[in-house]
Amino acid sequence: MPSLSWLQIITILSFIFVIVAYSVKVRKYFRMPQNLRWDLYPIPHESGYKHGGSYFEEPEFWKKPRRINRFRDMLELAKQYFTMAAYIKRTPSYWMGLLPWHIGFYAIVTFDAFLWLDAILMKTIGIQIAASASIGGEILYYMTIVLALSSFILGTIGSIILLLKRIFDDKLRDYASPQNYFNYIFFLAVFVTGLAAWAIGDSTFGSYREFWAGVFSLQSVGISGIETAHVLLFALFLFYLPFTRSTHYITIPLSFLKIRSSDAPNFGGDVSDRKLQDALGLANQWSGPHIQTGKNWGEVVSNIPDTSAGGKK
Amino acid sequence: MTAKRKIKLNDISKNRGQPLIQPDVKDCMALPFDVGADDKIKPLTENQQNSYECSLDGISALSIPKPKTKEEEDKLVRSFLNGLEKLLSKENNFTFLLPLTLTLNYCAKCLACCEDCPVYLSSGRQEIYRPNYRSEVLRRIIKKYTSHGASLSGITDGDIELNWETIARLAELSYRCTICRRCSQGCSRGVDNGLITHELRKLFSQEMGIAPKELHDKGTVQQLNVGGSTGITPKTFKSMVAFMEDEIEEKTGKKMKIPVDKEDADILLIHNSGEFLSWPENPEAFAIIFEAAGLNWTLSSEIGGYEATNYGLWYDDVQFSRIVLQQIGIAHKLKAKKIVVGECGHAHKAIMVIADRLMTKDTYIPRESCFPVLEQIVASGKLKLDPQKNNFPVTLHDPCNVSRLMGIIEPQRNILHKIAPQFREMTPHGVNNFCCGGGSGFAIINSMNFADWRSSISGRMKMKQILSAFQDDMNPEVHKYVCAPCSNCKGQIRDLFRKYEIFEKYGIIYSGLVELIVNAMTDLREPYITWDELH
């Protein structure tokens, strides 16, 4: 009979919840109608990227094959995630909190993913994960520790700096909401308990691995008080994430690749024509004097009424 | 220095009837050589203050009449909220729903964008001109007052009181940003405050019928019905072409028949009709170059065919689409092989970028910028050019719509490097340029005291850049040239230069790119650029 502890059940539910909630949010974006172009240069995949150029610089560009560098798209996205370099020049002191905070976040997610991986390998192929284990087990052991410590230390530093910035910077304070402060304090608690669990609990994370392995083998595994506090906070953190702006971790590629860098020229075609026809068939309900409310978009834009904003319909 | 009031986000709904700030040039970023040190922004008259909404900053771009009763106010508030619901629905805003939703959801409120905004920096960092001030006010209103609030990320954030004052201020505030989108370049989340401005303007126009008369009544409505946003009719246009032919002959000795309504041409060239009225030397220069290069081209004299502008780009998707359909229709009627857009930045972006996904297999027609076409002509050797004829300091202004929003950077530079030996860049330039301060329609909005604000604040950064580019020799006897290949930018720079007497004090003029090319042509008897006439 499966005998999972309450903490293990909460942990599983938190992972399922965050994946489902994020998927629902992202699906909503993908189901939105095709928007008009809204390019913003420089666009990384363009051959003129270095000077901010585009295919529009070429005479009769529509007769030439496009040269697109998708690798550079990915590279620039990676820079947005891992350096946030745009902040260095503009708001350096904010960047000093923001970068470690984000790296702490990436690291804690990866740390937990490694614990899953460790558990799977332990239960499926019986690998031992320890400092004295085989090369594979040794690598996993040290990577887990490095990830955990990076996460807890950088996350703690970042949370404190951002919290202090929001408290003491007049302008940042004005733009902050109570949720911002709650987030910094909550996330700080997640990172600090992680650090404490390592410092005064199990510095090898062996008990964590057993905890996860227990999840796979459906066996209840107990962990110490401070470790329980961290695991519980992390589960709550996952439950809470979809109610924050954290979906930006997933939507950044959408903002960059589907909006500002989405510059593929449209020559018309079955797919794009159908998308446009669908959109033009939508009922236009705007009430401005120059709009024939209730007609569909296609009818409204094909009709030019002799009106002004203050005039007759 | 005057004492600046500390403004908070929720102040937008407070102190009813009183301006949140009164911009004072003394608070603004200083200009080199003490230019504009005694400048003042003219306050509205008492009568204007009593009649029109001006409680944002004492400036009026929109001339919104003050509601007379509480019922009127309530009706306007309801209308605004209806518009907001529509802005966030796919039926009414398929055009920009995805980018808008992403921008509303993911701002970190880090304020990094502010360091890129020429209006905010020029104003001496006035709080209400922060690029994300209006965005954040809008987010909080959506959160608290609409059915879409719950779907916005974040749990709290809704502490703005919504009353008519809030809406009137927000309406004016949507005309304190030039939509240059410089602030968006540095946002690592892809948040776009320029888009918020664009969408707010749409809400006011498409739902409430509120838009600057220069953009709507005298702009898109006039263009669609008369033929040009300048009021030029087809008949007037034809007589202007005849005038241009006479002027070309007078200036260059070349007798020329400018092709109009020619069918099956390779190129339908469309200009901002403001060029014909204010700077005919620009379309004349195009004609000289295209004829000398032996191109098969034409202008159109039909409604929709001789006006490249599309002010709908800045405030109204419906008007935008109507104008695009009109322009494309003319090109097909003439069986032109492609449309080439003259020196007009927003016209470039409107028909080449924003209208791109409105094309179908049947309506598609290639659209091209004039810059690569001109670059190809200059590089081909078809024109005999002598750069020494342009041996004076030249700098280049990059129109935002052409550079940051389309990525056309090099062709105009390649031309200048060939024909202007003293060409120097502004700092910054290219894709990181600063807006001229007349973008998104500002250059043509002259309502009440808005032109003062535009010259003193939104155009301030460009003024500084221009002066700095020529700072090695400010002697007015040494003539200098700002190449501004965009009609709206030229309009703004013209107003700046007049206000600060830039030609008289420093010998600087502005004009386009084609004028410089023609000025370098060796077979011209007299210089094409006449300094006294151009300033």
Interface residues (C-beta under 8 A of the other chain):
Chain A: Y29 M32 P33 Q34 N35 L36 R37 W38 D39 L40 Y41 P42 I43 E46 G48 H51 G52 G53 S54 Y55 F56 E57 E58 P59 E60 F61 W62 Q80 M84 A86 Y87 K89 R90 T91 Y94 L98 D170 K171 L172 D174 Y175 A176 S177 P178 Q179 N180 F243 T244 R245 T247 H248 T251 I252 L254 S255 F256 K258 I259 R260 D263 P265 N266 F267 G268 G269 S272 D273 L276 A279 L282 A283 N284 Q285 W286 S287 G288 P289 H290 I291 W297 V300 V301 S302 I304 D306 T307 S308 A309 G310 G311
Chain B: K6 K8 L9 S79 N82 G83 K86 K90 E91 N92 F94 T95 F96 L97 L98 P99 T101 L102 N105 Y106 C107 A108 K109 C110 L111 A112 C113 E115 D116 N132 E136 S153 G154 I155 T156 D157 R181 S184 Q185 G186 C187 S188 R189 G190 V191 D192 L195 S205 Q206 E207 M208 G209 I210 A211 K213 H216 D217 V221 L224 N225 D316 V318 Q319 S321 R322 L325 Q326 K338 M352 V353 I354 A355 D356 R357 L358 M359 T360 K361 D362 T363 Y364 P366 E368 S369 F371 P372 V373 E375 Q376 S403 R404 L405 M406 G407 I408 I409 E410 P411 G430 V431 N432
